[in-house]
Amino acid sequence: MKKILPLVLLFISASVFGQNEAAIAAKADSLHKVFFTIDTHNDYAIYACHPDAEDYSVEKGQVSFPMMVEGGLDASVFAIYMGQAGRSEDSLKLAVEYGVREVTLFKEFVKQFSDYVEIAYSADDLLRIKSEGKKAVLLSLENAYMLGKDISNVQMFYDLGIRLITLCHFGDNDVCDSANGSKDEWGGLSPFGEQVVKEMNRLGMIVDLSHCSRTTVYDCLKLSTAPVVASHSGVYNYKAIPRNLTDPEMLKIAAKDGYIGLPAGRYFLSHKPKKELTVANIVDHVDYVKNLVGKEYIGLGTDFDGGAGVPGFENMSKVKEVTKEMLRRGYTDEEIECFWGKNFIRVFRAVEAKKEN
Ligand SMILES: [Zn+2]
């Protein structure tokens, strides 16, 4: 009897846990059907455009349109990425040409899936595409290096469909100083970078501060007439790395009615080995920012295909795992709706409202 009782208790608690988990999974399914859901950063485009390329150091195959269907994810920001390279006139010319070529190639790639995938050019598009039962692609440039030093290139990329620009990547460029590898070249935004932010405001493009130095973050917060975002940045107080956001930065982004996309990669999340991490580590960052600035300013920016993923949250088909963890922690439906897309839509609309016709 002494041995049987603990076994019985174990059985009962396991079955209660199982029932709870089944209820949580069912609830997550139903929420994903109703709420608009977006992941604000992935790096799939580079692999989609160059399937045979092998010189990438990060895990790939974490993003695909079928995975978005399987996971119940309505939209994602697909970055046209270019690593920081030379700054000579010739190098800048090549960077602009590369950007144009990559956007064009990726749009051609997306066309192959036009029966259920569409490129969104506005906040209204994002919601309409979901209502039609399809998946939405929002295009971004990851690294304003691809603008070269010609301000007319901002409009040129807008006309190609880009709606969000991440101002830099690893290393300073002609627009601003970076969080990583910076020589503090400009002390924040360069004079050209100031023009770029103003031009993005004029066109209704979203200014993305992920990868930016703290000086650049504050310059953009001061200069931009529209809300700004950090599409994929974590919490500095959880992991003290240059590209994670400090409390004062997050408070200022929120005060400007902006958006912070919390990431899903070990390099943002924790000092623990990757194999010890779970989706709970991702939601720890979400909890922290929600408690600091409120539910209206948070979202998810996975960085899938850019090095992200933890055990149990390996790719885009697993996005409901985040919702399930939020439900386990007692998040309300309204908080989950805000996190998954209502916040980003609000910010995108506010940026569009600043557009000058
Ligand atoms: Zn990035």
Boltz pocket constraint, residues with backbone or C-beta under 6 A from the ligand:
constraints:
  - pocket:
      binder: B
      contacts: [[A, 142], [A, 210], [A, 211], [A, 232], [A, 303], [A, 306]]
      max_distance: 6.0
